[in-house]
């Protein structure tokens, strides 16, 4: 895994925190937050690691389930893709790529190997929106075709449809986007994002798993804190504006948060629960697989849910009662997740 050093070329890596506020001061009912957490507790098919609620740019509630904690970086899995897409936003603004470039134009060393017309017509915007024309995940096939250069393996896998006409959740798409940014910037994503995103947002040390041939994965593998995720979401909510600076163009935010290609033709669109995966059984969900039929989950350790001082209506366990005024810390040992 690629891990940042204590100091970068741009100075010491120093995290900062979002401002905190009592929920009621931001128009949020603390009891509603607690009711939401209680509802999660009743779902054996959901394993919570952390929760942070931000309203009007202020954190009004936050919590972690042991062994996770506020300062502990967490593997973000596919949420890593949002940071990769943000790197692409900077890269486009700096002229390192254009969404209408063909992917193969960025990999001249094996362009002659890519002979399929559809593969040659895949554009950067297609991989950014997972609309490469493939109708299913191609990671396994891409690695089989070229385990040393997955981008080449991906382009050697002919799309089933014309690029831009069909959506499929496809890891090589995001890996290809990440590869284009990294090779054109001449550095890994973590270094590229440090002065452009991480430092302005006050994001501390991060780490990113690498993938052949040594590039940071892009599609997964980023380790960051819960608050780092909240900051990225807030950046997009603010149309790319942060602390008096337009970090990413508003036009990119608008396009990145709009519909790119219809998913209605899929019998099981990616975001439907029937196509999710149960854990820990790891079998595709459907009529024959439900939380009731999955193996029993282990008992979850105690949670740490609290609001900022000044919000007596939100409960928390005694272990974190010091974070609330004495009159408001009315949690009990029985409240666990």
Buried (B, 14 or more C-beta within 10 A) or exposed (E): EBEBEEEBEEEEBEBEEBEBBBBBBBEBEBEBBBEEBEEBBEEEBBBBBBBBBBBEEBBBBBBBBBEBEBEEBBBBEEBBBBBBBBBBBBBBBEEBBEBEBBBBBBBEEBBEEBEBEBBBBBBBBBBBBBBBBBBEBBBEBBBEBBEEBBBBBBBBBEBBBBBBBBBBBBBBBBBBBBBBBBBBBEBBBBBBBBBBBBBBBBBBBBBBBEBBEEBBBBBBBBBBBBBBBBBBBBBBEBBBBBEEEEBBBEEBBEBBEEEBBEBEEBEBBEEEEEBBEBBEEEEEBEEEBEBEEBEEEEEBEBBBBBBBEBBBBBBBBEBBBEBBEEEBBBBEEEBBB
